[in-house]
Amino acid sequence: MTAPNAQDFAPQDPIQDSIAQRLQLIQAQLPPQVRLIAVSKQVSLEKMRLAYAAGVRDFGESQVQEVAHKHSALSDLPGIRWHLIGHLQSNKVRPAIELFDWIHSVDDLKLAQRLDRLAGELGKTPKVCLQVKLLPDPNKYGWEVDALLQDLKLLNQCQHLQILGLMTILPFGLAAEEALRAFEQARELADRIRGLALPQIQMQELSMGMSGDYPQAVAAGATMVRLGTILFGDRPLAGTR
Ligand SMILES: *Cc1c(COP(=O)(O)O)cnc(C)c1O
């Protein structure tokens, strides 16, 4: 008996194949105007490089610290864009402005005003979304609808922010029809805010939909879906929201 030569079994990287295949399957279901944000929190640099090689340019992360490291480790990848999708603590606002192209998780007025002030100091104009809760959920950050409507006047004075839309995260475990209805409410809220024609507040983006509910989000008009598990597989720890 001769021992099998390892090279005969060589190429084929199952992880690479599966990320590229999953990406292809997901992209095939997304309308062309919907941007896929690959949520790479707790995902290795190696897997992120594979996703990049398969065509991903937008990566979503929930922690500023994790990105501080990844940002420099992946600085050789042209055109990569970083999206903050997790709660931003006030003491991390400055590095967040420097590291991220988009901040989806602007979740209260004080944070928006602090971002605005520091962005002005740094000479930046970050792209942001306002995080809103369509359904009551004590475990999540974000404005309730009425509170957001009340704060719009002051948000409209945040001249260094490009306020481009809304972001929402639904409570865990909704039925598909409930999720669809909540996402439609987000779209209606964006339409309503757009109707106010506040010069500093645009409503062209709807960041909504995760692995479990993105088909409903797309049906309701999402422009950005944030997908982690379905692309990279399960995370080692329970996802931070
Ligand atoms: C983790 C996370 C996601 C991705 O969740 P999956 O269910 O793995 O797709 C999307 N959005 C936010 C805000 C997250 O924290």
The ligand as a Tripos MOL2 file, in Angstrom:
@<TRIPOS>MOLECULE
LIG
   15    15     1     0     0
SMALL
NO_CHARGES

@<TRIPOS>ATOM
      1 C1        -25.0740   41.1540   15.2810 C.3       1 LIG1
      2 C2        -25.9180   42.1470   14.5760 C.ar      1 LIG1
      3 C3        -26.4300   41.8840   13.3000 C.ar      1 LIG1
      4 C4        -26.2360   40.5650   12.5720 C.3       1 LIG1
      5 O1        -26.9920   39.5800   13.1630 O.3       1 LIG1
      6 P1        -27.1670   38.1390   12.4730 P.3       1 LIG1
      7 O2        -28.4010   37.6180   13.0850 O.co2     1 LIG1
      8 O3        -25.9540   37.3510   12.7910 O.co2     1 LIG1
      9 O4        -27.3060   38.3830   11.0080 O.co2     1 LIG1
     10 C5        -27.1710   42.8760   12.6780 C.ar      1 LIG1
     11 N1        -27.4040   44.0650   13.2810 N.ar      1 LIG1
     12 C6        -26.9350   44.3500   14.5040 C.ar      1 LIG1
     13 C7        -27.2390   45.6800   15.1090 C.3       1 LIG1
     14 C8        -26.1870   43.3950   15.1940 C.ar      1 LIG1
     15 O5        -25.7230   43.6960   16.4220 O.3       1 LIG1
@<TRIPOS>BOND
     1     1     2 1
     2     2     3 ar
     3     2    14 ar
     4     3     4 1
     5     3    10 ar
     6     4     5 1
     7     5     6 1
     8     6     7 2
     9     6     8 1
    10     6     9 1
    11    10    11 ar
    12    11    12 ar
    13    12    13 1
    14    12    14 ar
    15    14    15 1
@<TRIPOS>SUBSTRUCTURE
     1 LIG1         1 GROUP 0 **** ****
